[in-house]
Amino acid sequence: MGNRLFPSLLENLGEDLEGKPFIDILTRLEQLRLIENHKDWLKLRETRNMVIHEYPFNSNEIIAGLNLLNVQFSLLKTIWLSLKEYAENRFNLN
């Protein structure tokens, strides 16, 4: 979502994203009230990185990260549903 959906949505709204860092994209989504808090997305990315960048022999870290992802899933789902509803309404995709 972060690498493709967020920029795509903003570009379709006419936003100029040329050369803007990802934090600016998150901040703009927050300003438009499409995400509640940009820091939530940064936490999701941090958890994802913890899981995918962990070495296989460090199973305790991987398990901790997967458990955290399980808890954070509802936040991810909420962000997805919010963006989906917004896009459907804004771009008449129903």
Secondary structure, DSSP 8 states (H G I E B T S, - for coil): -TTTHHHHHHHHTT---TT--HHHHHHHHHHTTSSS-HHHHHHHHHHHHHHHTS-TT-HHHHHHHHHHHHHHHHHHHHHHHHHHHHHHHHTT--
